[in-house]
Amino acid sequence: MEMEPVIGLEIHAQLNTRTKLFCACPTEFGAPPNTNICEVCTGQPGALPRMNGRALELAAKAGLALGSRVNERSLFSRKNYFYPDLPNGFQTSQLDPPICEGGGLEIAADDGSPKLVRLNRIHMEDDAGKCIHDEARGISLIDLNRAGTPLIEIVTEPDISSAREAVEFLKKLHGLLVRLGVTRGRLEEGEFRCDVNISLKPRGASELGVRGEIKNLNSFRFVGQAIDYEISRQGAVYSSGGKVLQETLHFDSVRGETRSLRSKEEAHDYRYFPQPDLPPAEVSPDLLARLRQELPENPEDALARLLGSGLKEEQARLILERRGALDYFDACVVAGAAAPRAASLMLELFLPFCQKEGVSPLESAFGPDLMARLAGLADSGTLGRRKVQELSERMFREGADPEKLTRDLGLSQISDEGELMGMARRAVAESPAEAAKYRAGQDKILSFFVGRLMKLSGGRAEPRKAGELLRAVLAEIPDGGPGGGADGGEGARP
């Protein structure tokens, strides 16, 4: 029996606020353990929570951008379960009604056709702390700095059919939320992560199979690997006549496999009931009107605009997916950079630096105006590819002016035809044996002469022009060749 996968996602995005959801403690990442805490986020008796208004705005903005209905009144509930890093003994979340319901995001299906992945809901909740396991001492430590951090959970309908579709959806959603300013989206800091619900059913059947939930994936690559493995695992269970259990799973990225953690809880297992210490969260019509005005262009319009400016589709999609890249790209173009050159430099040189250093593009010292100047030097032929690479890291570290660096370091590319022709003739004259081989049909030897010319120019020759001139020189018939004369062919005319 042919089986098909059915996949739904639960995405947790940390809201881009300075303070936690129900107290004034900072959300700073990397602070010393248990320093960003107070009586509220550590669950002390009698401490009362207070709603973060900025978090409410960001959650509503996410819903508007995703086509959800934003409820004017939503309620917080206590979601009861015990973990050592959940100091209250319950999570403050939303069940009915949440802040947003419905909506969706369009992706390309596996067959290339447009596919709408529907959303069930978006709700707000606070995060738990973090357990740190010290295996050497045989103890576990708890850091509550993260406890109370504001999150939205975006729950999709089971509309996804493959690992590829899931990854595309997550990348597109991540890019949109970052562009909105809803989240900074730093996967390495846990600001964007997801749980994957996956089951198999007979192809064409309406009834869903028993699902497994893979928890806390914070890498697009791991999401794809985990889904592919779980599809294979469940398929093998059904093929052998076994039963798939409903359970919560952990993905071991080293072994590339899922492992069972516990049986999967249902909503009734959490014993939800209204949080008595918090009033309803209210979103006024005036607030909704203001948030609508703040929405940026939607991803489809942005993609069409980038393609219209001369970018390849792969370049455009990467810029839309990378955190803060579209705003940086737009600023480069406004500063005078040609769109294709700016995209090329960003994707090949600049964004890898940002990812390595963990900074958003617009936070870098290598500002869009500097990128536009570097792009101009590359377009004009003043700097070759290698010199652009040499300058870019220094510009990223220091915010240095590329034009001044080019002058101070003597990096300008030589493109004067007369000067390059002299170097080309010298390179050929100094290697007669290789020249003879080229003229005998060994075309690959041209790269040897390009290397010789680049050495003579101190690496400053314009490579394309150098190749053209070398071909011209090598095409000349040398002294003593057939026909005699140095000007080749017919000898001296009377």
LUMTI-550310 format. One line per field, with one value per residue (C-alpha): residue in three letters; x, y, z. Coordinates in Angstrom, 3 decimals. Layout:
N
guvex: (ALA,...) .
east: (X,...) .
north: (Y,...) .
up: (Z,...) .
This chain:
494
guvex: (MET,GLU,MET,GLU,PRO,VAL,ILE,GLY,LEU,GLU,ILE,HIS,ALA,GLN,LEU,ASN,THR,ARG,THR,LYS,LEU,PHE,CYS,ALA,CYS,PRO,THR,GLU,PHE,GLY,ALA,PRO,PRO,ASN,THR,ASN,ILE,CYS,GLU,VAL,CYS,THR,GLY,GLN,PRO,GLY,ALA,LEU,PRO,ARG,MET,ASN,GLY,ARG,ALA,LEU,GLU,LEU,ALA,ALA,LYS,ALA,GLY,LEU,ALA,LEU,GLY,SER,ARG,VAL,ASN,GLU,ARG,SER,LEU,PHE,SER,ARG,LYS,ASN,TYR,PHE,TYR,PRO,ASP,LEU,PRO,ASN,GLY,PHE,GLN,THR,SER,GLN,LEU,ASP,PRO,PRO,ILE,CYS,GLU,GLY,GLY,GLY,LEU,GLU,ILE,ALA,ALA,ASP,ASP,GLY,SER,PRO,LYS,LEU,VAL,ARG,LEU,ASN,ARG,ILE,HIS,MET,GLU,ASP,ASP,ALA,GLY,LYS,CYS,ILE,HIS,ASP,GLU,ALA,ARG,GLY,ILE,SER,LEU,ILE,ASP,LEU,ASN,ARG,ALA,GLY,THR,PRO,LEU,ILE,GLU,ILE,VAL,THR,GLU,PRO,ASP,ILE,SER,SER,ALA,ARG,GLU,ALA,VAL,GLU,PHE,LEU,LYS,LYS,LEU,HIS,GLY,LEU,LEU,VAL,ARG,LEU,GLY,VAL,THR,ARG,GLY,ARG,LEU,GLU,GLU,GLY,GLU,PHE,ARG,CYS,ASP,VAL,ASN,ILE,SER,LEU,LYS,PRO,ARG,GLY,ALA,SER,GLU,LEU,GLY,VAL,ARG,GLY,GLU,ILE,LYS,ASN,LEU,ASN,SER,PHE,ARG,PHE,VAL,GLY,GLN,ALA,ILE,ASP,TYR,GLU,ILE,SER,ARG,GLN,GLY,ALA,VAL,TYR,SER,SER,GLY,GLY,LYS,VAL,LEU,GLN,GLU,THR,LEU,HIS,PHE,ASP,SER,VAL,ARG,GLY,GLU,THR,ARG,SER,LEU,ARG,SER,LYS,GLU,GLU,ALA,HIS,ASP,TYR,ARG,TYR,PHE,PRO,GLN,PRO,ASP,LEU,PRO,PRO,ALA,GLU,VAL,SER,PRO,ASP,LEU,LEU,ALA,ARG,LEU,ARG,GLN,GLU,LEU,PRO,GLU,ASN,PRO,GLU,ASP,ALA,LEU,ALA,ARG,LEU,LEU,GLY,SER,GLY,LEU,LYS,GLU,GLU,GLN,ALA,ARG,LEU,ILE,LEU,GLU,ARG,ARG,GLY,ALA,LEU,ASP,TYR,PHE,ASP,ALA,CYS,VAL,VAL,ALA,GLY,ALA,ALA,ALA,PRO,ARG,ALA,ALA,SER,LEU,MET,LEU,GLU,LEU,PHE,LEU,PRO,PHE,CYS,GLN,LYS,GLU,GLY,VAL,SER,PRO,LEU,GLU,SER,ALA,PHE,GLY,PRO,ASP,LEU,MET,ALA,ARG,LEU,ALA,GLY,LEU,ALA,ASP,SER,GLY,THR,LEU,GLY,ARG,ARG,LYS,VAL,GLN,GLU,LEU,SER,GLU,ARG,MET,PHE,ARG,GLU,GLY,ALA,ASP,PRO,GLU,LYS,LEU,THR,ARG,ASP,LEU,GLY,LEU,SER,GLN,ILE,SER,ASP,GLU,GLY,GLU,LEU,MET,GLY,MET,ALA,ARG,ARG,ALA,VAL,ALA,GLU,SER,PRO,ALA,GLU,ALA,ALA,LYS,TYR,ARG,ALA,GLY,GLN,ASP,LYS,ILE,LEU,SER,PHE,PHE,VAL,GLY,ARG,LEU,MET,LYS,LEU,SER,GLY,GLY,ARG,ALA,GLU,PRO,ARG,LYS,ALA,GLY,GLU,LEU,LEU,ARG,ALA,VAL,LEU,ALA,GLU,ILE,PRO,ASP,GLY,GLY,PRO,GLY,GLY,GLY,ALA,ASP,GLY,GLY,GLU,GLY,ALA,ARG,PRO) .
east: (0.000,1.389,1.599,1.830,3.162,1.030,2.986,2.013,4.330,4.291,6.720,7.940,9.269,10.714,9.167,11.560,11.071,13.552,11.731,9.912,6.231,4.964,7.765,10.455,13.435,15.580,15.544,19.301,20.984,24.209,23.918,25.432,23.060,20.132,20.831,17.873,15.225,12.733,9.942,7.484,9.518,10.781,7.231,7.430,4.174,2.068,3.987,1.570,2.283,1.762,1.268,3.979,2.098,4.839,4.606,0.869,1.500,4.105,1.855,-1.008,1.318,2.409,-1.237,-2.052,0.893,-0.161,-3.794,-5.099,-8.124,-6.860,-9.246,-10.050,-10.044,-7.961,-7.461,-4.441,-4.654,-2.524,-1.109,-0.218,2.729,5.882,9.431,12.358,12.897,9.257,9.288,5.533,4.668,2.552,3.090,1.050,-0.325,-3.522,-6.124,-9.506,-9.579,-5.970,-4.849,-4.998,-6.916,-6.688,-4.485,-1.804,1.374,1.838,4.752,5.648,4.399,6.639,5.156,5.904,2.305,1.305,0.225,-1.358,-0.255,-3.124,-2.642,-4.815,-3.852,-1.212,-1.049,1.210,3.006,6.032,9.108,10.635,14.154,17.044,18.475,22.244,23.399,26.882,27.712,31.158,29.639,26.426,24.187,21.764,21.765,18.934,19.301,16.039,17.189,15.008,11.943,9.195,10.643,7.759,6.911,4.306,3.446,2.287,0.357,-0.233,-2.867,-1.523,-1.073,2.620,3.603,7.407,10.590,11.251,7.872,8.364,11.788,10.549,7.635,9.907,12.428,9.697,7.999,11.326,12.171,8.745,8.774,12.297,11.395,8.346,10.566,8.399,11.484,15.216,15.022,18.443,18.212,21.445,19.971,16.664,14.693,13.100,12.480,9.772,8.107,7.133,4.003,4.212,2.109,1.590,-1.734,-2.772,-2.526,-5.848,-7.366,-9.111,-8.344,-4.974,-2.509,-0.958,1.465,4.800,5.958,9.629,10.499,12.701,14.376,16.347,17.984,16.367,18.754,17.840,14.129,14.610,16.730,14.344,11.279,12.963,14.111,10.714,8.917,11.295,10.938,7.151,7.015,9.200,6.935,3.819,5.591,6.492,2.914,3.634,1.801,3.142,2.847,1.745,4.798,7.097,10.441,13.913,16.074,19.699,21.528,24.769,23.212,20.575,17.709,14.725,14.380,11.330,11.082,7.594,4.021,2.418,0.180,-3.254,-4.840,-6.835,-3.598,-2.514,-5.655,-6.001,-7.923,-8.069,-5.130,-6.864,-4.008,-4.266,-7.115,-8.048,-5.525,-7.246,-6.371,-8.270,-9.406,-7.076,-4.099,-4.974,-5.224,-1.781,-0.221,-1.658,0.046,3.370,3.281,6.012,5.407,4.405,6.956,5.426,5.614,9.169,10.253,8.727,10.470,13.866,13.492,12.502,15.730,17.829,18.475,18.379,15.585,18.007,19.636,16.270,15.018,18.224,17.985,14.367,15.273,18.315,17.710,17.771,19.179,16.346,16.519,20.305,19.994,17.413,19.661,22.605,20.552,19.363,23.048,23.793,24.795,23.659,21.215,22.906,26.353,25.031,23.293,26.410,28.690,26.192,25.644,29.253,31.128,29.060,26.274,28.681,30.576,27.294,26.337,29.757,29.741,26.052,25.088,22.257,23.429,22.327,24.167,27.506,30.129,30.103,27.160,25.113,26.857,30.233,28.873,27.601,31.079,32.711,30.210,31.085,34.804,34.075,31.756,34.241,37.041,39.092,39.096,39.243,37.466,40.420,41.025,37.325,37.563,40.669,38.989,35.616,36.766,38.631,35.572,33.410,35.765,36.590,33.942,36.810,36.229,36.971,38.088,40.621,41.860,42.274,44.408,46.446,47.218,47.775,45.126,43.714,43.371,45.430,43.140,45.197,45.561,48.993,50.483,48.924,50.077,53.671,53.310,51.644,54.516,57.039,55.205,55.142,58.758,60.018,58.335,58.957,58.464,55.022,54.156,55.031,52.792,49.881,50.353,50.408,46.878,47.306,44.805,44.856,48.361,46.764,46.105,49.886,50.432,47.603,49.366,52.686,51.053,49.306,52.668,54.274,51.427,51.554,48.116,46.571,45.932,42.300,41.955,39.501,41.513,44.759,43.377,42.282,45.692,47.582,45.531,46.354,50.083,50.162,48.304,51.156,53.655,57.036,60.273,61.574,58.153,56.584,56.657,59.576,58.622,57.883,54.513,53.631,52.113,53.252,56.617,57.666,55.772,57.654) .
north: (0.000,3.368,5.816,9.612,11.952,14.583,17.321,20.204,22.689,24.528,27.440,29.386,32.866,35.037,38.479,41.369,43.118,44.508,42.973,39.756,39.062,39.658,41.531,44.166,41.774,42.133,39.510,39.923,36.774,35.508,37.223,35.370,32.645,33.740,37.468,38.570,37.365,38.716,37.442,37.282,35.215,32.908,32.164,33.544,33.317,36.468,37.985,39.332,39.404,42.485,42.304,43.642,45.922,45.797,42.005,42.289,44.674,42.413,39.354,41.244,42.526,38.966,37.941,40.826,40.016,36.361,37.107,35.988,37.367,39.375,39.039,42.228,40.232,37.160,35.282,33.862,30.423,28.295,25.288,22.880,20.554,20.092,20.671,21.734,24.856,26.009,27.866,28.530,24.894,26.051,27.958,31.074,30.541,31.112,28.492,30.022,32.553,33.165,36.535,35.395,32.725,31.499,32.932,31.234,31.515,30.433,28.231,26.185,22.598,19.701,19.708,23.440,24.651,27.327,25.871,27.659,26.364,27.355,28.543,27.282,29.948,32.250,32.582,34.237,32.459,32.778,30.597,28.257,28.431,26.172,23.036,22.629,19.069,18.694,15.083,15.321,16.117,14.189,17.195,19.428,23.216,25.588,29.009,30.985,33.961,32.774,32.077,34.537,35.465,36.427,34.018,33.587,30.067,29.763,26.528,25.345,22.998,19.612,20.917,20.103,16.993,16.777,17.924,20.303,22.017,22.308,23.921,26.336,27.358,27.920,29.968,32.125,32.623,33.423,36.032,37.664,37.842,39.286,41.891,42.839,43.313,40.783,38.729,38.983,35.343,34.208,30.440,29.888,31.734,29.861,32.839,30.797,27.088,24.592,21.318,19.006,16.824,14.040,11.012,8.673,7.650,5.552,7.725,9.401,8.483,11.207,9.856,10.889,8.411,8.342,11.212,11.749,15.177,16.082,18.808,21.910,21.993,25.210,24.551,24.412,21.615,19.585,20.043,18.492,15.639,14.898,14.773,12.511,10.146,10.030,9.343,6.447,5.163,5.237,3.679,0.793,0.248,0.028,-2.209,-4.690,-4.823,-2.791,0.160,3.691,5.134,8.686,10.104,13.071,12.633,14.149,14.468,13.438,15.548,13.600,10.220,11.688,9.856,10.465,8.994,8.681,11.076,10.400,9.683,12.667,14.844,16.038,19.375,17.827,16.522,20.125,20.973,24.446,27.001,30.833,32.656,34.584,37.082,38.537,40.496,39.837,41.115,43.799,44.986,48.153,49.067,52.098,49.871,47.503,50.421,51.684,48.238,47.762,50.970,49.674,46.416,46.068,44.615,40.975,38.298,37.691,41.386,41.625,38.601,40.056,43.385,41.744,39.661,42.806,44.507,41.863,39.329,35.600,33.781,31.960,35.268,36.905,34.059,33.991,37.728,37.330,34.446,35.962,38.021,41.757,41.188,42.788,46.086,46.147,45.354,48.101,50.592,49.591,50.250,53.614,54.471,53.875,50.216,48.228,45.622,42.498,43.542,44.390,41.002,39.164,40.900,40.459,36.742,35.796,37.979,40.061,37.808,34.952,37.436,38.448,34.842,33.993,36.983,36.678,40.226,41.569,43.242,46.718,46.305,45.883,48.603,47.654,49.909,49.966,53.156,51.423,48.383,50.667,52.215,48.781,47.671,50.760,49.946,46.404,47.534,50.115,47.543,49.394,46.326,42.700,39.854,38.906,42.477,42.895,39.812,41.185,44.518,43.169,41.542,44.698,46.779,44.453,44.696,48.403,50.085,51.317,53.385,51.134,54.010,55.212,51.664,51.145,54.291,53.713,50.081,50.581,48.028,49.683,47.240,47.910,48.077,50.328,48.340,49.676,48.858,45.388,44.690,45.322,42.845,40.306,40.456,40.068,37.069,35.339,36.219,34.802,31.412,30.388,26.670,27.192,29.623,26.957,24.436,26.905,27.594,23.824,23.607,23.221,25.962,25.229,26.695,30.149,30.016,29.705,32.968,34.696,33.702,35.086,38.360,38.662,38.193,40.882,43.269,42.533,40.961,44.171,43.229,43.078,39.316,39.462,42.094,40.227,37.047,38.870,40.513,37.291,35.512,38.301,38.122,34.326,34.454,36.442,34.393,34.672,35.709,32.895,31.364,30.570,33.542,35.147,38.692,39.803,41.168,37.629,36.236,37.915,39.460,42.992,44.776,46.725) .
up: (0.000,-1.025,1.873,1.789,4.492,6.194,7.993,10.231,11.937,15.249,14.986,17.993,17.254,20.010,19.863,19.358,22.701,25.218,28.180,28.999,28.437,31.974,33.768,33.164,33.078,29.935,27.173,26.598,25.263,26.826,30.219,33.221,34.455,36.624,36.394,34.236,36.687,39.209,41.441,38.500,36.007,38.760,39.944,43.467,45.514,45.299,42.336,39.720,35.954,33.810,30.029,27.701,25.276,22.655,22.507,21.854,18.933,17.358,17.610,15.972,13.223,12.432,12.116,9.771,7.508,7.330,6.530,9.932,11.740,14.711,17.632,19.511,22.774,23.534,26.768,28.580,30.153,32.405,30.577,33.348,33.134,35.162,34.029,36.236,34.097,34.314,37.634,37.894,37.346,34.375,31.149,30.486,26.985,24.982,24.129,23.301,21.851,20.733,19.423,15.760,13.845,10.255,7.527,5.477,3.426,-0.175,-1.242,-4.312,-4.043,-4.997,-8.504,-8.886,-8.561,-5.998,-2.657,0.282,3.668,5.941,9.497,12.318,14.858,16.283,20.053,22.604,25.426,27.679,27.340,29.915,31.328,30.388,31.979,31.759,32.314,33.835,33.070,34.671,38.073,37.510,38.180,36.290,36.677,35.821,34.185,34.380,32.301,29.423,31.594,30.677,27.266,24.921,22.102,19.438,18.367,14.754,14.168,10.600,9.298,8.102,4.540,3.997,2.058,2.121,3.791,0.898,1.303,5.070,4.696,2.034,4.261,7.263,5.285,3.788,7.167,8.844,6.217,6.541,10.363,10.394,7.774,9.848,12.907,14.767,15.627,15.105,14.090,15.287,15.017,16.903,19.910,19.860,18.534,15.755,16.167,15.361,16.255,13.402,13.522,10.946,10.067,7.124,5.587,2.592,-0.511,-1.178,2.208,4.214,7.681,9.093,10.551,14.024,14.339,15.964,17.105,16.655,19.179,19.141,15.742,15.259,11.883,8.455,7.501,10.591,9.850,6.416,7.755,10.631,8.366,5.822,8.562,10.264,6.970,6.385,9.972,10.024,6.569,7.755,10.789,8.603,6.058,8.793,10.086,13.220,14.796,14.923,18.427,19.154,20.867,21.285,19.546,19.709,16.589,17.094,14.500,14.944,14.169,11.876,13.581,15.845,19.342,21.565,24.533,25.917,24.867,23.153,25.286,24.129,25.049,27.908,29.448,30.079,32.095,30.601,32.605,32.397,33.969,36.795,37.223,33.698,32.083,28.430,25.859,23.788,20.286,19.414,15.873,15.984,16.805,13.971,11.534,12.561,12.297,8.797,7.689,9.007,7.019,4.372,0.918,0.901,-0.106,-3.566,-4.465,-3.119,-5.173,-8.339,-7.694,-7.203,-10.356,-12.234,-11.134,-12.880,-10.112,-10.731,-8.916,-6.617,-5.638,-5.002,-2.818,-0.767,-0.115,0.997,3.311,5.026,8.121,7.297,3.797,1.810,3.714,3.237,-0.476,-1.001,0.787,-1.457,-4.581,-3.229,-2.596,-6.283,-6.614,-9.642,-8.354,-9.844,-8.587,-5.109,-4.888,-6.018,-3.503,-0.689,-1.233,-1.986,0.499,2.878,4.184,5.033,7.267,8.940,9.558,10.958,13.322,14.224,13.198,11.108,7.860,8.916,12.257,10.462,10.070,6.376,5.611,2.383,1.183,1.441,-0.388,-3.167,-3.528,-3.616,-6.267,-8.317,-8.171,-9.344,-12.154,-13.440,-13.616,-11.010,-8.750,-9.820,-8.073,-5.895,-4.734,-3.951,-1.738,-0.008,0.754,1.849,5.090,6.124,5.312,7.405,10.389,10.200,8.057,5.857,2.701,-0.318,-2.544,0.035,0.633,-3.099,-3.380,-0.214,-1.021,-4.749,-5.687,-8.808,-11.666,-14.806,-17.806,-20.105,-23.341,-24.226,-20.824,-20.805,-24.380,-23.343,-20.473,-22.785,-25.295,-22.495,-21.002,-24.392,-25.227,-21.907,-22.488,-26.126,-25.509,-24.011,-26.815,-29.383,-27.623,-27.620,-31.321,-31.890,-30.512,-26.736,-25.847,-22.115,-21.897,-22.186,-18.422,-17.913,-19.771,-17.897,-14.673,-15.987,-16.967,-13.603,-11.891,-14.053,-13.151,-9.432,-9.653,-10.986,-14.626,-15.695,-16.384,-19.293,-21.152,-20.369,-21.933,-25.083,-25.574,-24.931,-27.579,-30.020,-29.286,-29.504,-32.819,-34.339,-36.352,-34.627,-36.381,-38.513,-39.053,-42.442,-44.794,-42.997,-41.971,-38.440,-39.485,-40.564,-43.708,-46.944,-45.991,-46.916,-49.627,-52.255) .
